[in-house]
Structure formats: structure tokens, C-alpha cells
Amino acid sequence: MLSPETQAQIARLADEQDRYRPEPSVTEHISDKDIVMVVGVSGAGKNTVMQAASELDPRFRVAGNLTNRSPRPDDDPAVYRYYPHTDAGVHQLMERIHRSELVQYAVNDHSGQIYGSDANCYQAEFNLKDVFSSAVEDFRRIGFRQARAITLVTRAAIWQPWFDTRFPLGHKDRPARQAHAVESLTWSLGQPEDSHYWVENIAGHPKAAGQAIIDIALDRSQGNPSLRALAEACLLAAEEMPL
């Protein structure tokens, strides 16, 4: 349990995250690298598809993460570095933020957990990262060679049962995950077609979605704008979801 003082400090970090800028040595490290931001709801299969893309093309790698949230069973230990969810652990992470050592950070609006990355998280020419829709503009300002945002969608008939199984009625995280789904899909549907890309994760075929992401990053494809219809269906399902 975090102290009220630490919680207040996290709230201040959340207010300041849009103004955060890394120190010059950090910016220099990422200036010749692309970031491929994969946006989508919980259950769209972002991590599976990003891993598939990294296996298809060695120039692509899943970027690392720093966080004070607890490890999950499906976390890749090569991707996550954890800070204890204690006052001392959170203060270690906050000190790195105050010294501008991170590339970026974001505070989850619903959980208050901090997510971030440092220069060591970006080792490939093309770095794949699961990104909150609210953080996309921050990544675009940091100084990557190229920053693309891709929405990964799946069919509502596949996504909603997964969501209900993972976060059944009464689950403490269900309201926050539902709110995040609505926010993420609303953001994606509001993006201009000439600067945003859509990829479908078809059940059982993550490599197809991974290849589609690679093709977009290499300027060989513009994605599939017609997939907006799947996002609209998922948004309707999320909005009507009982809590």
C-alpha cells in the first residue's frame, strides 16, 4: 500500500507527463530509431502480434518497459523491468523521471501505476511498443526518427467473450478496463486516415497481423482503413457492457 504522500507525488507526475522531455543523451540514442506504437483494447492480442513481428524480421524488436505494477503470468521477462509497488520502489522510479533519464513515462489514469522506458529499452532499428492512446502524441514529440501509430483490432464476437472471461462481473479491474477500451477505441476512430493505420488480428493468425505491421513500418502498406467497422462494433460492445 502506498502512502498518501507517494500517491500525491504520482498524481503530480500524471499532471506533468505531457511536458516531460528526456535529457539530450537519451534523445540522441533514439534519434536513428523508429517506434511503432501498437494501440488497442485489452484482449486485442497486441503482445502476441508484436512478438510475431519480431520473429518475422530481425530489424524489429519489442521495446522494453519499466513499471511499478506487479508482474503478470503472461509477461515476457525480457521485456519488463519492475520496481516494487512500495514507497521506496516508486521513489526510485520517480527519481529517474526527475533526472530526465527516461525516454518517456505515463501514469495509468485508472490504476495510478507508472509505465515508462529508458534508452536501453530501444535496441532495434524498429521498436514495437504497446502504447496508451493518450501517450501517442508524447512519443511523437520525443525525437524518434519516425513514430507511427497502428490500431490493432479484432472482431467484437471474439473480443467480448475474452473480456468477460478475463474480467467477469464483479472483478475489481473490470470498470477500469472497460473505460480504457472506450477511450482507446474512441481515440483510434478519431484519427485522420492519412496518419493512422489499421491492422486486424485474426484469431489464430498472429503472424499475418505481425507482417501487416512490418509492411506499414517499411512503407509497403497503408494498412486497411475498412477495419474501422470492427473498431466501431467493439466500441458499441464496450459502451453497452454491464459493469
CYANA upper distance limits for C-alpha pairs under 8 A (distance plus 0.5 A):
  1 MET  CA     85 HIS  CA      8.12
  1 MET  CA     86 THR  CA      7.09
  2 LEU  CA      6 THR  CA      6.65
  2 LEU  CA      7 GLN  CA      6.94
  2 LEU  CA     85 HIS  CA      7.96
  2 LEU  CA     86 THR  CA      6.32
  2 LEU  CA     87 ASP  CA      6.14
  3 SER  CA      7 GLN  CA      6.81
  3 SER  CA     87 ASP  CA      7.24
  4 PRO  CA      8 ALA  CA      6.61
  5 GLU  CA      9 GLN  CA      6.83
  6 THR  CA     10 ILE  CA      6.77
  6 THR  CA     87 ASP  CA      6.77
  6 THR  CA     90 VAL  CA      8.31
  6 THR  CA     91 HIS  CA      8.31
  7 GLN  CA     11 ALA  CA      6.78
  8 ALA  CA     12 ARG  CA      6.88
  9 GLN  CA     13 LEU  CA      6.80
 10 ILE  CA     14 ALA  CA      6.76
 10 ILE  CA    107 VAL  CA      8.10
 10 ILE  CA    112 GLY  CA      7.64
 10 ILE  CA    114 ILE  CA      8.49
 11 ALA  CA     15 ASP  CA      6.96
 11 ALA  CA    112 GLY  CA      8.19
 12 ARG  CA     16 GLU  CA      6.80
 13 LEU  CA     17 GLN  CA      6.40
 13 LEU  CA    107 VAL  CA      7.91
 14 ALA  CA    106 ALA  CA      7.44
 14 ALA  CA    107 VAL  CA      5.92
 16 GLU  CA     20 TYR  CA      7.05
 17 GLN  CA    105 TYR  CA      7.26
 17 GLN  CA    106 ALA  CA      6.85
 17 GLN  CA    107 VAL  CA      8.34
 18 ASP  CA    138 ASP  CA      6.82
 20 TYR  CA    100 SER  CA      8.30
 20 TYR  CA    104 GLN  CA      7.68
 21 ARG  CA    100 SER  CA      7.24
 21 ARG  CA    103 VAL  CA      8.06
 21 ARG  CA    104 GLN  CA      7.87
 21 ARG  CA    142 ILE  CA      7.33
 22 PRO  CA     26 VAL  CA      6.54
 22 PRO  CA     27 THR  CA      6.88
 22 PRO  CA    100 SER  CA      5.23
 22 PRO  CA    101 GLU  CA      6.61
 22 PRO  CA    102 LEU  CA      6.48
 22 PRO  CA    103 VAL  CA      5.95
 22 PRO  CA    104 GLN  CA      7.55
 22 PRO  CA    142 ILE  CA      8.09
 23 GLU  CA     27 THR  CA      7.03
 23 GLU  CA    100 SER  CA      5.87
 23 GLU  CA    101 GLU  CA      6.90
 24 PRO  CA     28 GLU  CA      6.58
 25 SER  CA     29 HIS  CA      6.92
 26 VAL  CA     30 ILE  CA      7.34
 26 VAL  CA    101 GLU  CA      7.49
 26 VAL  CA    102 LEU  CA      7.88
 26 VAL  CA    103 VAL  CA      6.93
 26 VAL  CA    118 ASP  CA      8.23
 26 VAL  CA    119 ALA  CA      6.40
 27 THR  CA     31 SER  CA      6.63
 27 THR  CA    103 VAL  CA      7.81
 27 THR  CA    142 ILE  CA      7.60
 27 THR  CA    143 GLY  CA      6.58
 27 THR  CA    144 PHE  CA      8.31
 28 GLU  CA     32 ASP  CA      8.47
 29 HIS  CA    119 ALA  CA      7.00
 30 ILE  CA     34 ASP  CA      8.34
 30 ILE  CA    119 ALA  CA      7.66
 30 ILE  CA    122 TYR  CA      7.72
 30 ILE  CA    143 GLY  CA      7.32
 30 ILE  CA    144 PHE  CA      5.91
 30 ILE  CA    145 ARG  CA      7.84
 31 SER  CA    143 GLY  CA      6.22
 31 SER  CA    144 PHE  CA      5.36
 31 SER  CA    145 ARG  CA      5.71
 32 ASP  CA    125 GLU  CA      7.91
 32 ASP  CA    144 PHE  CA      7.21
 32 ASP  CA    145 ARG  CA      5.75
 33 LYS  CA    122 TYR  CA      8.40
 33 LYS  CA    124 ALA  CA      7.64
 33 LYS  CA    125 GLU  CA      5.42
 33 LYS  CA    126 PHE  CA      6.67
 33 LYS  CA    127 ASN  CA      7.91
 33 LYS  CA    144 PHE  CA      6.23
 33 LYS  CA    145 ARG  CA      5.80
 33 LYS  CA    146 GLN  CA      7.59
 34 ASP  CA    125 GLU  CA      6.57
 34 ASP  CA    126 PHE  CA      5.31
 34 ASP  CA    127 ASN  CA      6.55
 34 ASP  CA    144 PHE  CA      6.23
 34 ASP  CA    145 ARG  CA      5.83
 34 ASP  CA    146 GLN  CA      5.21
 34 ASP  CA    147 ALA  CA      6.40
 35 ILE  CA    126 PHE  CA      6.37
 35 ILE  CA    127 ASN  CA      5.26
 35 ILE  CA    128 LEU  CA      6.57
 35 ILE  CA    129 LYS  CA      7.66
 35 ILE  CA    144 PHE  CA      7.17
 35 ILE  CA    145 ARG  CA      8.47
 35 ILE  CA    146 GLN  CA      6.86
 35 ILE  CA    147 ALA  CA      5.47
 35 ILE  CA    148 ARG  CA      7.03
 36 VAL  CA    126 PHE  CA      7.31
 36 VAL  CA    127 ASN  CA      6.35
 36 VAL  CA    128 LEU  CA      5.32
 36 VAL  CA    129 LYS  CA      6.73
 36 VAL  CA    147 ALA  CA      6.55
 36 VAL  CA    148 ARG  CA      5.59
 36 VAL  CA    149 ALA  CA      6.65
 36 VAL  CA    150 ILE  CA      7.84
 36 VAL  CA    217 ALA  CA      7.45
 37 MET  CA    128 LEU  CA      6.58
 37 MET  CA    129 LYS  CA      5.54
 37 MET  CA    130 ASP  CA      6.51
 37 MET  CA    131 VAL  CA      6.28
 37 MET  CA    136 VAL  CA      7.95
 37 MET  CA    147 ALA  CA      7.78
 37 MET  CA    148 ARG  CA      6.43
 37 MET  CA    149 ALA  CA      5.13
 37 MET  CA    150 ILE  CA      6.53
 38 VAL  CA     46 LYS  CA      7.29
 38 VAL  CA    128 LEU  CA      7.59
 38 VAL  CA    129 LYS  CA      6.40
 38 VAL  CA    130 ASP  CA      5.43
 38 VAL  CA    131 VAL  CA      6.47
 38 VAL  CA    149 ALA  CA      6.56
 38 VAL  CA    150 ILE  CA      5.53
 38 VAL  CA    151 THR  CA      6.34
 38 VAL  CA    152 LEU  CA      7.05
 39 VAL  CA     46 LYS  CA      8.26
 39 VAL  CA    130 ASP  CA      6.63
 39 VAL  CA    131 VAL  CA      6.07
 39 VAL  CA    132 PHE  CA      6.86
 39 VAL  CA    133 SER  CA      6.64
 39 VAL  CA    149 ALA  CA      7.45
 39 VAL  CA    150 ILE  CA      6.51
 39 VAL  CA    151 THR  CA      5.21
 39 VAL  CA    152 LEU  CA      6.66
 39 VAL  CA    184 SER  CA      7.84
 40 GLY  CA     44 ALA  CA      6.76
 40 GLY  CA     46 LYS  CA      7.68
 40 GLY  CA    132 PHE  CA      8.49
 40 GLY  CA    133 SER  CA      8.46
 40 GLY  CA    151 THR  CA      6.11
 40 GLY  CA    152 LEU  CA      5.89
 40 GLY  CA    153 VAL  CA      7.03
 40 GLY  CA    181 ALA  CA      8.09
 40 GLY  CA    184 SER  CA      6.73
 40 GLY  CA    185 LEU  CA      7.57
 41 VAL  CA    153 VAL  CA      8.36
 41 VAL  CA    180 HIS  CA      7.63
 41 VAL  CA    181 ALA  CA      5.42
 41 VAL  CA    184 SER  CA      6.98
 41 VAL  CA    185 LEU  CA      7.81
 42 SER  CA    163 PHE  CA      8.18
 42 SER  CA    177 ARG  CA      7.63
 42 SER  CA    181 ALA  CA      7.55
 43 GLY  CA    159 TRP  CA      6.76
 43 GLY  CA    162 TRP  CA      7.20
 43 GLY  CA    163 PHE  CA      7.11
 44 ALA  CA    152 LEU  CA      7.08
 44 ALA  CA    153 VAL  CA      6.42
 44 ALA  CA    154 THR  CA      6.36
 44 ALA  CA    159 TRP  CA      7.27
 44 ALA  CA    201 ASN  CA      7.55
 45 GLY  CA     49 VAL  CA      6.65
 45 GLY  CA    152 LEU  CA      8.45
 45 GLY  CA    201 ASN  CA      7.52
 46 LYS  CA     50 MET  CA      6.57
 46 LYS  CA    130 ASP  CA      7.22
 46 LYS  CA    152 LEU  CA      7.39
 47 ASN  CA     51 GLN  CA      6.62
 47 ASN  CA    130 ASP  CA      7.79
 48 THR  CA     52 ALA  CA      6.73
 48 THR  CA    206 PRO  CA      7.13
 49 VAL  CA     53 ALA  CA      6.74
 49 VAL  CA    201 ASN  CA      8.05
 49 VAL  CA    206 PRO  CA      5.50
 49 VAL  CA    207 LYS  CA      7.10
 49 VAL  CA    209 ALA  CA      6.73
 49 VAL  CA    210 GLY  CA      5.67
 50 MET  CA     54 SER  CA      6.83
 50 MET  CA     61 ARG  CA      8.42
 50 MET  CA     62 VAL  CA      6.86
 50 MET  CA    128 LEU  CA      6.86
 50 MET  CA    129 LYS  CA      8.29
 50 MET  CA    210 GLY  CA      6.68
 51 GLN  CA     55 GLU  CA      6.84
 51 GLN  CA     61 ARG  CA      8.15
 51 GLN  CA     62 VAL  CA      7.12
 51 GLN  CA    210 GLY  CA      8.35
 52 ALA  CA     56 LEU  CA      6.80
 52 ALA  CA    206 PRO  CA      6.78
 52 ALA  CA    207 LYS  CA      5.72
 52 ALA  CA    210 GLY  CA      5.96
 53 ALA  CA     57 ASP  CA      6.88
 53 ALA  CA     60 PHE  CA      7.30
 53 ALA  CA     61 ARG  CA      8.34
 53 ALA  CA    207 LYS  CA      7.11
 53 ALA  CA    209 ALA  CA      8.42
 53 ALA  CA    210 GLY  CA      4.67
 53 ALA  CA    211 GLN  CA      6.54
 53 ALA  CA    213 ILE  CA      7.77
 53 ALA  CA    214 ILE  CA      7.16
 54 SER  CA     58 PRO  CA      6.55
 54 SER  CA     59 ARG  CA      7.94
 54 SER  CA     60 PHE  CA      5.32
 54 SER  CA     61 ARG  CA      5.44
 54 SER  CA     62 VAL  CA      7.25
 54 SER  CA    210 GLY  CA      8.46
 56 LEU  CA    207 LYS  CA      8.16
 56 LEU  CA    210 GLY  CA      8.17
 56 LEU  CA    211 GLN  CA      7.74
 57 ASP  CA    214 ILE  CA      8.39
 59 ARG  CA    124 ALA  CA      6.55
 59 ARG  CA    125 GLU  CA      6.21
 59 ARG  CA    126 PHE  CA      6.48
 60 PHE  CA    124 ALA  CA      6.54
 60 PHE  CA    125 GLU  CA      7.10
 60 PHE  CA    126 PHE  CA      5.23
 60 PHE  CA    127 ASN  CA      6.34
 60 PHE  CA    128 LEU  CA      7.41
 61 ARG  CA    123 GLN  CA      8.09
 61 ARG  CA    124 ALA  CA      6.26
 61 ARG  CA    126 PHE  CA      7.03
 61 ARG  CA    127 ASN  CA      5.76
 61 ARG  CA    128 LEU  CA      6.45
 62 VAL  CA     79 VAL  CA      7.66
 62 VAL  CA    127 ASN  CA      6.27
 62 VAL  CA    128 LEU  CA      5.12
 62 VAL  CA    129 LYS  CA      6.58
 63 ALA  CA     79 VAL  CA      7.18
 63 ALA  CA    121 CYS  CA      5.76
 63 ALA  CA    122 TYR  CA      6.01
 63 ALA  CA    123 GLN  CA      8.10
 63 ALA  CA    127 ASN  CA      5.92
 63 ALA  CA    128 LEU  CA      6.06
 63 ALA  CA    129 LYS  CA      5.99
 64 GLY  CA     78 ALA  CA      8.03
 64 GLY  CA     79 VAL  CA      4.87
 64 GLY  CA     80 TYR  CA      6.28
 64 GLY  CA     81 ARG  CA      8.15
 64 GLY  CA    117 SER  CA      7.02
 64 GLY  CA    120 ASN  CA      8.28
 64 GLY  CA    121 CYS  CA      4.81
 64 GLY  CA    122 TYR  CA      7.47
 64 GLY  CA    129 LYS  CA      8.38
 65 ASN  CA     79 VAL  CA      6.56
 65 ASN  CA     80 TYR  CA      5.41
 65 ASN  CA     81 ARG  CA      6.66
 65 ASN  CA    115 TYR  CA      7.23
 65 ASN  CA    116 GLY  CA      6.28
 65 ASN  CA    117 SER  CA      5.61
 65 ASN  CA    121 CYS  CA      7.20
 66 LEU  CA     80 TYR  CA      6.51
 66 LEU  CA     81 ARG  CA      5.42
 66 LEU  CA     82 TYR  CA      6.38
 66 LEU  CA     83 TYR  CA      7.86
 66 LEU  CA    115 TYR  CA      6.14
 66 LEU  CA    116 GLY  CA      5.45
 66 LEU  CA    117 SER  CA      5.94
 66 LEU  CA    118 ASP  CA      8.33
 67 THR  CA     80 TYR  CA      7.98
 67 THR  CA     81 ARG  CA      7.09
 67 THR  CA     82 TYR  CA      5.72
 67 THR  CA     83 TYR  CA      6.48
 67 THR  CA    113 GLN  CA      7.78
 67 THR  CA    114 ILE  CA      5.99
 67 THR  CA    115 TYR  CA      5.04
 67 THR  CA    116 GLY  CA      6.84
 68 ASN  CA     82 TYR  CA      6.16
 68 ASN  CA     83 TYR  CA      5.13
 68 ASN  CA     84 PRO  CA      6.15
 68 ASN  CA     85 HIS  CA      5.67
 68 ASN  CA     89 GLY  CA      7.89
 68 ASN  CA     90 VAL  CA      6.97
 68 ASN  CA    113 GLN  CA      6.72
 68 ASN  CA    114 ILE  CA      6.43
 68 ASN  CA    115 TYR  CA      7.69
 69 ARG  CA     82 TYR  CA      7.67
 69 ARG  CA     83 TYR  CA      8.10
 69 ARG  CA     84 PRO  CA      8.09
 69 ARG  CA     85 HIS  CA      6.80
 69 ARG  CA    113 GLN  CA      6.46
 69 ARG  CA    114 ILE  CA      7.85
 70 SER  CA     82 TYR  CA      7.98
 70 SER  CA     84 PRO  CA      8.14
 70 SER  CA     85 HIS  CA      7.62
 71 PRO  CA     75 ASP  CA      7.13
 71 PRO  CA     82 TYR  CA      7.99
 75 ASP  CA     79 VAL  CA      8.21
 75 ASP  CA     80 TYR  CA      7.69
 76 ASP  CA     80 TYR  CA      7.03
 77 PRO  CA     81 ARG  CA      8.00
 83 TYR  CA     89 GLY  CA      5.71
 83 TYR  CA     90 VAL  CA      7.05
 83 TYR  CA     92 GLN  CA      8.15
 83 TYR  CA     93 LEU  CA      7.44
 84 PRO  CA     88 ALA  CA      8.14
 84 PRO  CA     89 GLY  CA      5.04
 84 PRO  CA     90 VAL  CA      7.22
 85 HIS  CA     89 GLY  CA      6.43
 85 HIS  CA     90 VAL  CA      6.71
 86 THR  CA     90 VAL  CA      6.46
 87 ASP  CA     91 HIS  CA      6.53
 88 ALA  CA     92 GLN  CA      6.87
 89 GLY  CA     93 LEU  CA      7.21
 90 VAL  CA     94 MET  CA      6.64
 91 HIS  CA     95 GLU  CA      6.46
 92 GLN  CA     96 ARG  CA      7.16
 93 LEU  CA     97 ILE  CA      7.03
 94 MET  CA     98 HIS  CA      6.68
 95 GLU  CA     99 ARG  CA      6.73
 96 ARG  CA    100 SER  CA      6.82
 96 ARG  CA    101 GLU  CA      5.87
 96 ARG  CA    102 LEU  CA      7.10
 97 ILE  CA    101 GLU  CA      6.52
 97 ILE  CA    102 LEU  CA      6.48
 97 ILE  CA    105 TYR  CA      8.22
101 GLU  CA    118 ASP  CA      7.19
102 LEU  CA    116 GLY  CA      7.48
102 LEU  CA    117 SER  CA      6.20
102 LEU  CA    118 ASP  CA      4.79
102 LEU  CA    119 ALA  CA      7.41
103 VAL  CA    116 GLY  CA      7.95
103 VAL  CA    117 SER  CA      6.12
103 VAL  CA    118 ASP  CA      5.42
103 VAL  CA    119 ALA  CA      6.70
103 VAL  CA    142 ILE  CA      7.94
104 GLN  CA    116 GLY  CA      6.04
104 GLN  CA    117 SER  CA      6.35
104 GLN  CA    118 ASP  CA      7.73
104 GLN  CA    138 ASP  CA      8.26
104 GLN  CA    139 PHE  CA      7.91
104 GLN  CA    142 ILE  CA      8.35
105 TYR  CA    114 ILE  CA      7.48
105 TYR  CA    115 TYR  CA      6.07
105 TYR  CA    116 GLY  CA      4.40
105 TYR  CA    117 SER  CA      7.07
106 ALA  CA    114 ILE  CA      6.35
106 ALA  CA    115 TYR  CA      5.82
106 ALA  CA    116 GLY  CA      6.66
106 ALA  CA    135 ALA  CA      7.41
107 VAL  CA    112 GLY  CA      6.24
107 VAL  CA    113 GLN  CA      6.15
107 VAL  CA    114 ILE  CA      5.03
107 VAL  CA    115 TYR  CA      6.77
108 ASN  CA    112 GLY  CA      5.55
108 ASN  CA    113 GLN  CA      5.91
108 ASN  CA    114 ILE  CA      6.88
108 ASN  CA    115 TYR  CA      8.07
110 HIS  CA    176 ALA  CA      6.19
111 SER  CA    176 ALA  CA      8.15
117 SER  CA    121 CYS  CA      6.45
118 ASP  CA    122 TYR  CA      8.15
119 ALA  CA    123 GLN  CA      8.49
122 TYR  CA    127 ASN  CA      6.72
123 GLN  CA    127 ASN  CA      7.99
126 PHE  CA    217 ALA  CA      8.38
131 VAL  CA    135 ALA  CA      7.07
131 VAL  CA    136 VAL  CA      7.32
132 PHE  CA    136 VAL  CA      7.36
132 PHE  CA    184 SER  CA      7.90
133 SER  CA    183 GLU  CA      8.32
133 SER  CA    184 SER  CA      6.12
133 SER  CA    187 TRP  CA      7.10
133 SER  CA    188 SER  CA      8.15
135 ALA  CA    139 PHE  CA      7.02
136 VAL  CA    140 ARG  CA      6.88
136 VAL  CA    149 ALA  CA      7.65
137 GLU  CA    141 ARG  CA      6.91
138 ASP  CA    142 ILE  CA      6.98
139 PHE  CA    143 GLY  CA      8.31
139 PHE  CA    144 PHE  CA      8.31
139 PHE  CA    147 ALA  CA      7.61
140 ARG  CA    144 PHE  CA      7.71
140 ARG  CA    146 GLN  CA      8.43
140 ARG  CA    147 ALA  CA      6.10
148 ARG  CA    195 SER  CA      8.42
148 ARG  CA    196 HIS  CA      8.00
148 ARG  CA    217 ALA  CA      7.84
149 ALA  CA    196 HIS  CA      6.50
149 ALA  CA    197 TYR  CA      7.19
150 ILE  CA    196 HIS  CA      6.70
150 ILE  CA    197 TYR  CA      5.22
150 ILE  CA    198 TRP  CA      6.20
150 ILE  CA    199 VAL  CA      7.57
150 ILE  CA    213 ILE  CA      8.15
151 THR  CA    188 SER  CA      7.14
151 THR  CA    196 HIS  CA      8.29
151 THR  CA    197 TYR  CA      6.74
151 THR  CA    198 TRP  CA      5.54
151 THR  CA    199 VAL  CA      6.80
152 LEU  CA    198 TRP  CA      6.69
152 LEU  CA    199 VAL  CA      5.53
152 LEU  CA    200 GLU  CA      6.22
152 LEU  CA    201 ASN  CA      7.03
153 VAL  CA    198 TRP  CA      7.91
153 VAL  CA    199 VAL  CA      6.83
153 VAL  CA    200 GLU  CA      5.44
153 VAL  CA    201 ASN  CA      6.54
153 VAL  CA    227 LEU  CA      8.02
153 VAL  CA    230 LEU  CA      7.27
153 VAL  CA    231 ALA  CA      6.78
154 THR  CA    158 ILE  CA      7.44
154 THR  CA    159 TRP  CA      6.99
154 THR  CA    200 GLU  CA      6.08
154 THR  CA    201 ASN  CA      5.82
154 THR  CA    202 ILE  CA      6.96
154 THR  CA    203 ALA  CA      8.46
154 THR  CA    230 LEU  CA      7.21
154 THR  CA    231 ALA  CA      8.23
155 ARG  CA    159 TRP  CA      6.62
155 ARG  CA    230 LEU  CA      6.28
155 ARG  CA    231 ALA  CA      8.46
155 ARG  CA    233 ALA  CA      8.23
155 ARG  CA    234 CYS  CA      7.55
156 ALA  CA    160 GLN  CA      6.14
156 ALA  CA    230 LEU  CA      7.51
156 ALA  CA    233 ALA  CA      6.60
156 ALA  CA    234 CYS  CA      5.35
156 ALA  CA    237 ALA  CA      7.45
157 ALA  CA    161 PRO  CA      7.45
158 ILE  CA    162 TRP  CA      7.14
158 ILE  CA    203 ALA  CA      8.40
159 TRP  CA    163 PHE  CA      6.66
159 TRP  CA    234 CYS  CA      8.16
160 GLN  CA    164 ASP  CA      6.66
160 GLN  CA    234 CYS  CA      8.34
160 GLN  CA    237 ALA  CA      7.72
160 GLN  CA    238 ALA  CA      8.49
161 PRO  CA    165 THR  CA      6.62
162 TRP  CA    166 ARG  CA      6.62
163 PHE  CA    167 PHE  CA      6.17
163 PHE  CA    168 PRO  CA      7.98
164 ASP  CA    168 PRO  CA      5.24
164 ASP  CA    169 LEU  CA      7.89
167 PHE  CA    171 HIS  CA      6.06
167 PHE  CA    173 ASP  CA      7.29
167 PHE  CA    174 ARG  CA      5.73
168 PRO  CA    174 ARG  CA      7.51
169 LEU  CA    174 ARG  CA      7.64
169 LEU  CA    242 PRO  CA      8.11
169 LEU  CA    243 LEU  CA      6.63
170 GLY  CA    174 ARG  CA      7.80
170 GLY  CA    243 LEU  CA      7.90
173 ASP  CA    177 ARG  CA      6.60
174 ARG  CA    178 GLN  CA      6.51
174 ARG  CA    243 LEU  CA      7.42
175 PRO  CA    179 ALA  CA      6.60
175 PRO  CA    243 LEU  CA      6.65
176 ALA  CA    180 HIS  CA      6.60
177 ARG  CA    181 ALA  CA      6.66
178 GLN  CA    182 VAL  CA      6.89
178 GLN  CA    238 ALA  CA      6.69
178 GLN  CA    239 GLU  CA      8.39
178 GLN  CA    241 MET  CA      8.22
179 ALA  CA    183 GLU  CA      6.70
180 HIS  CA    184 SER  CA      6.43
181 ALA  CA    185 LEU  CA      6.56
181 ALA  CA    235 LEU  CA      7.89
181 ALA  CA    238 ALA  CA      7.12
182 VAL  CA    186 THR  CA      6.43
182 VAL  CA    235 LEU  CA      6.46
182 VAL  CA    238 ALA  CA      6.65
182 VAL  CA    239 GLU  CA      7.11
183 GLU  CA    187 TRP  CA      6.60
184 SER  CA    188 SER  CA      6.76
185 LEU  CA    189 LEU  CA      6.61
185 LEU  CA    231 ALA  CA      6.83
185 LEU  CA    232 GLU  CA      8.15
185 LEU  CA    234 CYS  CA      8.30
185 LEU  CA    235 LEU  CA      6.53
186 THR  CA    190 GLY  CA      6.77
186 THR  CA    235 LEU  CA      7.80
187 TRP  CA    191 GLN  CA      7.12
189 LEU  CA    228 ARG  CA      7.27
189 LEU  CA    231 ALA  CA      7.86
189 LEU  CA    232 GLU  CA      8.15
191 GLN  CA    195 SER  CA      7.93
191 GLN  CA    196 HIS  CA      6.75
192 PRO  CA    196 HIS  CA      6.77
193 GLU  CA    197 TYR  CA      7.81
193 GLU  CA    225 PRO  CA      7.75
197 TYR  CA    216 ILE  CA      8.27
197 TYR  CA    222 GLN  CA      6.84
197 TYR  CA    223 GLY  CA      5.69
197 TYR  CA    224 ASN  CA      7.44
197 TYR  CA    225 PRO  CA      7.43
198 TRP  CA    223 GLY  CA      5.69
198 TRP  CA    224 ASN  CA      5.79
198 TRP  CA    225 PRO  CA      6.38
198 TRP  CA    227 LEU  CA      6.74
198 TRP  CA    228 ARG  CA      7.95
199 VAL  CA    209 ALA  CA      6.86
199 VAL  CA    212 ALA  CA      7.17
199 VAL  CA    213 ILE  CA      7.62
199 VAL  CA    223 GLY  CA      6.52
199 VAL  CA    224 ASN  CA      6.78
199 VAL  CA    227 LEU  CA      7.67
200 GLU  CA    209 ALA  CA      6.73
200 GLU  CA    227 LEU  CA      7.51
201 ASN  CA    205 HIS  CA      7.47
201 ASN  CA    206 PRO  CA      6.66
201 ASN  CA    208 ALA  CA      8.22
201 ASN  CA    209 ALA  CA      5.89
202 ILE  CA    206 PRO  CA      7.39
202 ILE  CA    208 ALA  CA      8.48
202 ILE  CA    209 ALA  CA      7.92
205 HIS  CA    209 ALA  CA      7.54
206 PRO  CA    210 GLY  CA      6.56
207 LYS  CA    211 GLN  CA      6.48
208 ALA  CA    212 ALA  CA      6.77
209 ALA  CA    213 ILE  CA      6.83
210 GLY  CA    214 ILE  CA      6.84
211 GLN  CA    215 ASP  CA      6.65
212 ALA  CA    216 ILE  CA      6.86
212 ALA  CA    221 SER  CA      8.13
212 ALA  CA    223 GLY  CA      7.53
213 ILE  CA    217 ALA  CA      6.75
213 ILE  CA    223 GLY  CA      8.44
214 ILE  CA    218 LEU  CA      6.67
215 ASP  CA    219 ASP  CA      6.69
215 ASP  CA    220 ARG  CA      5.36
215 ASP  CA    221 SER  CA      5.85
216 ILE  CA    220 ARG  CA      6.23
216 ILE  CA    221 SER  CA      5.24
216 ILE  CA    222 GLN  CA      6.35
216 ILE  CA    223 GLY  CA      6.88
227 LEU  CA    231 ALA  CA      7.25
228 ARG  CA    232 GLU  CA      6.67
229 ALA  CA    233 ALA  CA      6.79
230 LEU  CA    234 CYS  CA      6.74
231 ALA  CA    235 LEU  CA      6.52
232 GLU  CA    236 LEU  CA      6.75
233 ALA  CA    237 ALA  CA      6.79
234 CYS  CA    238 ALA  CA      6.59
235 LEU  CA    239 GLU  CA      6.57
236 LEU  CA    240 GLU  CA      6.68
237 ALA  CA    241 MET  CA      6.47
